[in-house]
Amino acid sequence: MQGELAEMVRRFGGEPISAPALREDPLPAGDSVARFIDLLSARSLPFVLFLTGAGASALIREANTLGRQQELLDGLERSTTICRGPKPSGVLSKHRVTVDVRVPSPHTTADILSTLEVLLLDDRYVGLVHYGERNEVVLQALRERGAQAEELCLYEWQLPLDLAPLHALIHAVIAGEIDAVAFTTQIHVRHLLQVAETLQLRDPLLQALSERTVAAAIGPTCAAALLDAGITPQVIADPPKIGPLLTSLADQLAQRRQAAS
């Protein structure tokens, strides 16, 4: 959504500088997906939890490659589907799979755990479709209830192949040429600092983001990643969506300009 986001920034009167910090790298998962579909067809996965829309899309795409897409969709329809946020819900709805349980906003791990608490998961099998890394907190919560997780890791988060935009952004932030940086996922925080570390510029970047440049987070999970890195976000979107993020960021920058004048 790089182009759409840039256009939204322009509508707010800003000048966007796009610096992709994430690449979703597919993982070979044909055998795992085949087993997952086998369990669904045997009615052995009474619950399936989707943590991301990308994971839901990847699962359906892989099932189609195996020639088993309809079998997958039929199995999901018989199971209780649980979706974290609107993206996996949208993917399933597009394929006419009923979404039975929706994790409420802001869709944090704590919200997932609260949602799972009211479901009869004890000693049951649960399909878990991860995002770009395994959610160990959710896995541990399932284990404590005696639930057996059938995990699918269909892609992993990697740095972009072209790091030049991130390099340029880091130098521009340190030079005081950037008014704000909007982080739209926690992994962006980690990857930006990882790249800064390779440039031996982590400390100057942290200082700039803490003292001069406004750091904006799309929600509490992203904000927590910033705080863990030593950066206090001045903007946290509520609800955790792009529109409220940019609205709040525009207000924050306007207040800064007014205070400086």
Salt bridges, closest charged atoms under 4 A:
GLU7 OE1 - ARG10 NH1 3.72
ASP25 OD2 - ARG23 NH1 3.59
ASP38 OD1 - ARG68 NH2 2.66
GLU71 OE1 - ARG68 NE 2.95
ASP122 OD1 - ARG145 NH2 2.80
GLU133 OE1 - ARG190 NH2 2.84
GLU136 OE2 - ARG134 NH1 2.44
GLU150 OE2 - ARG35 NE 2.86
GLU151 OE1 - HIS130 NE2 2.86
GLU151 OE2 - ARG134 NH2 2.86
GLU197 OE1 - ARG202 NE 3.99
